[in-house]
Amino acid sequence: MTSPRTSGTNVSADATRSGRLFFLELSGGRIHSINPDGSDLKTIVAHCRLPDGIVVDVDAGHIYWTNMGSIGPDDGSIERADLDGKNRVVIIPQGVTHTPKQIHLDKAGGKLYWCDREGMRVMRANLDGSQVETLVTAGHGAQDRLDQTRWCVGITTDPKHKKLYWTQKGPDNAGLGRIFRANIDIPQGEGPANRSDIEVLFDRLPEPIDLELDLAKRVLYWTDRGDPPRGNSVNRTPIDGPATSEILVTHLMEGIGIALDIPGNRMFVTDLGGSVYSADLDGRNPRNFLFAQGNLTGIVYAEV
């Protein structure tokens, strides 16, 4: 894992900040918690069905995560549990969302947002799972589902400016991945399948996956699991003005999850190779502090 600017194994000056990381082990169907230095690894939830996205509501003491479900059937779900894994409950049952991927918490707005891959949708619901809505529809039916450019994967929001950001990854290493932006609210008189406010921020990406947004500095970060030189990387772009992609971290083993600790000036990244990495927000001081953990997907950092 290297940065185009520098490489090394030193931990950033803010690495002593408190907090916990929660991350998902896809292959084992488990949720783990760990200190940001790699110590005190705990398994807090087991028997998940291909978990992919995770968020933490610190004030309520809850974690939320998506289960992609079996390959093919429409049996994805979203669950909630306490921070220690107790009081587990399904809030979005099977049949409501096909293959839920990254999930995003808008605490102030009281909403969960997520991308539905084979459902080809961007969706949201209340924190208790009620009032499920489809905000974007990229395709309909089995024939469209074969077109991976329609698959919605990563998601984040800009609540202040009322914007959605999401990825549609495309086929493996096809260079057809895209990052989109639209208003959170569907324009009046339009629907999720015919919105006029959708814009493409980036196209021809290898395979963009998960998104995170630095709202203060107005910078969007994403992982890309495609092949080098642009794939297996962490990237960022300013979201105000012209979009200019900057590669921050390379040599991931199919990067998936990303979490930002803005006050601590650091990011955390997972990959399907089973590693958890940290680096400064500009990509400096990269460090692989956990490896050989199965196939890892979503990750979140929380001051708990």
JONORFEN-V30941 format. One record per residue. PSI is psi in degrees with one decimal (none if undefined). BURIAL is I if it has 16 or more other C-alpha atoms within 10 Angstrom, else O. D_CENTER is the distance of its C-alpha to the mean C-alpha in Angstrom with 1 decimal. Layout:
# JONORFEN-V30941
psi=<PSI	PSI>
burial=<BURIAL	BURIAL>
d_center=<D_CENTER	D_CENTER>
This chain:
# JONORFEN-V30941
psi=<119.1	165.1	147.1	-14.3	-40.1	165.1	163.2	-174.8	10.4	143.8	143.3	163.2	-19.9	13.9	-7.3	1.9	148.6	177.7	171.6	151.5	137.9	127.8	160.7	134.4	102.6	-47.8	-33.2	-5.8	42.5	157.7	129.5	155.6	143.5	153.2	152.8	-11.9	2.9	1.1	164.6	50.9	128.3	144.2	121.5	-21.3	138.5	172.2	42.2	158.5	85.0	67.2	144.9	-46.4	148.0	141.7	160.8	130.3	94.8	-45.6	-40.4	-12.5	35.6	149.5	144.9	142.0	157.0	144.0	117.5	-25.8	-168.0	155.5	119.7	-65.1	156.1	75.5	30.9	164.4	168.3	134.5	164.2	146.2	168.2	167.5	-22.8	5.5	-4.7	167.0	49.3	135.3	144.7	124.7	-27.3	104.0	169.3	143.8	-10.7	-38.3	137.8	-63.1	75.8	135.7	-123.7	144.9	147.6	136.4	122.4	89.1	-46.1	-37.1	-7.7	34.1	149.3	131.7	142.7	160.3	140.6	106.2	-73.8	-17.8	-14.9	45.0	156.2	128.7	165.6	164.4	166.7	164.7	-20.7	4.5	-2.0	167.0	58.0	132.3	149.3	121.9	-31.9	134.7	118.0	-7.8	168.7	135.9	175.4	-35.2	-46.2	-32.5	-23.0	-16.9	101.3	-12.5	-14.7	-8.8	121.5	132.0	-67.7	153.6	145.4	169.9	157.5	89.2	-37.1	-43.3	3.4	53.4	147.9	144.3	136.0	161.8	148.2	109.3	-28.9	177.5	164.4	123.8	29.7	-10.8	26.8	12.0	147.5	153.2	129.3	160.0	144.2	167.9	148.5	-43.4	134.4	133.4	145.0	134.0	0.4	172.0	177.3	-20.8	-10.4	37.9	138.3	-2.4	8.6	129.1	150.7	116.4	-44.4	145.5	178.6	33.2	153.7	-65.6	77.1	135.6	-99.3	154.0	149.5	149.5	126.7	99.3	-32.7	-45.4	-3.1	50.4	132.6	130.5	147.7	155.3	152.9	122.5	4.3	-175.9	155.3	160.1	-17.3	-20.3	-177.9	50.3	167.8	135.0	164.3	161.2	145.5	147.4	-5.6	123.5	-168.7	136.9	125.8	111.6	134.9	123.6	123.7	-41.6	139.2	-178.2	30.9	161.5	71.0	76.6	140.7	-76.2	148.8	139.5	140.7	136.3	88.0	-49.0	-30.9	-0.1	48.5	155.5	158.9	139.3	143.5	160.0	165.7	-13.3	-9.1	19.1	152.9	128.6	157.3	155.6	161.3	162.6	-20.7	7.8	-6.8	163.5	50.3	148.9	128.1	103.5	0.0	131.3	168.0	47.3	22.7	-159.7	115.8	145.1	-109.5	153.8	148.2	145.3	136.8	138.1	99.2	none>
burial=<I	I	I	O	O	O	I	O	O	O	I	I	O	O	I	O	O	O	O	I	I	I	I	I	I	I	I	I	I	I	I	I	I	I	I	I	I	I	O	O	O	O	I	I	I	O	O	I	I	I	I	I	I	I	I	I	I	O	O	O	O	I	I	I	I	I	I	I	I	O	O	O	O	I	I	I	I	I	I	I	I	I	I	I	I	O	O	O	O	I	I	I	O	I	O	O	I	I	I	I	I	I	I	I	I	I	I	O	O	O	I	I	I	I	I	I	I	I	I	I	I	I	I	I	I	I	I	O	I	O	O	I	O	I	I	I	I	I	I	O	O	O	O	I	I	O	O	I	I	I	I	I	I	I	I	I	I	I	O	O	O	O	O	I	I	I	I	I	I	I	I	O	I	O	I	I	I	I	I	I	I	I	I	I	O	I	O	O	O	O	O	I	O	O	I	O	O	O	O	O	I	I	I	O	I	I	I	I	I	I	I	I	I	I	O	O	O	O	O	I	I	I	I	I	I	I	I	O	O	I	I	I	I	I	I	I	I	I	I	O	O	O	O	O	O	O	I	I	I	I	I	I	I	I	I	I	I	I	I	I	I	O	O	I	O	I	I	I	I	I	I	I	I	I	I	I	I	I	I	I	I	I	I	I	I	I	I	I	O	I	O	O	I	I	I	I	I	I	I	I	I	I	O	O>
d_center=<19.9	21.5	21.3	23.4	25.1	25.8	25.1	26.0	25.2	26.0	23.8	23.4	25.8	23.4	22.3	24.6	22.5	22.2	19.1	17.2	14.0	12.7	11.1	11.3	14.0	13.7	17.3	18.9	17.1	16.8	15.1	16.3	17.0	18.4	19.8	18.3	21.3	20.8	23.4	23.8	21.4	21.5	20.4	20.0	19.1	20.3	20.8	17.4	17.2	14.6	11.8	8.2	5.9	7.7	9.2	12.7	15.6	18.0	20.9	21.0	20.3	17.6	14.4	12.6	10.8	10.7	13.2	13.3	17.0	19.6	19.5	21.3	22.2	20.7	20.0	16.3	16.1	14.4	16.0	16.9	18.8	20.4	19.1	21.5	20.5	23.6	24.1	21.5	21.5	20.0	19.2	18.1	20.5	20.7	21.8	20.0	16.7	16.9	13.7	10.9	7.4	4.1	6.3	7.5	11.0	13.8	16.4	19.3	19.0	18.6	15.8	12.7	10.7	8.9	9.2	12.0	12.4	16.2	16.8	16.0	15.0	13.0	14.0	14.6	17.0	18.7	17.7	20.3	19.1	21.9	22.2	19.5	19.3	18.2	17.6	17.2	18.9	18.6	21.1	23.4	24.8	25.1	26.2	23.4	21.0	22.5	21.2	17.8	17.6	17.2	14.1	11.2	7.7	4.9	6.1	7.7	11.4	14.5	16.8	19.8	20.1	18.7	16.3	13.2	11.1	9.4	9.6	12.3	12.5	16.1	18.1	17.9	19.0	20.6	19.7	18.9	15.2	14.7	12.9	14.4	15.4	17.5	19.0	17.5	21.0	22.4	25.6	28.8	30.4	27.4	24.9	21.4	22.9	25.1	23.4	25.2	22.7	19.9	19.9	18.4	17.3	17.1	18.4	19.7	16.6	16.5	13.2	10.3	6.9	3.5	5.1	7.0	10.6	13.8	15.8	19.0	19.2	17.5	15.4	12.1	10.2	8.3	8.6	11.1	12.5	15.8	19.1	20.5	21.6	18.5	16.2	15.1	14.2	12.3	13.4	14.1	16.3	18.2	17.6	21.2	23.7	23.4	20.1	20.7	18.2	18.6	17.7	17.2	16.7	17.9	19.0	15.8	16.4	13.7	10.7	7.3	5.4	6.3	8.0	11.0	14.4	16.2	19.7	19.6	18.8	16.3	12.9	11.7	10.2	10.4	11.9	13.6	16.8	16.3	16.0	14.4	15.2	15.9	17.2	18.5	16.5	18.9	18.3	21.6	22.4	19.9	20.3	19.4	20.2	19.2	19.7	20.8	18.6	18.1	15.0	11.9	8.4	6.0	7.6	8.8	12.1	14.8	18.5	20.1>
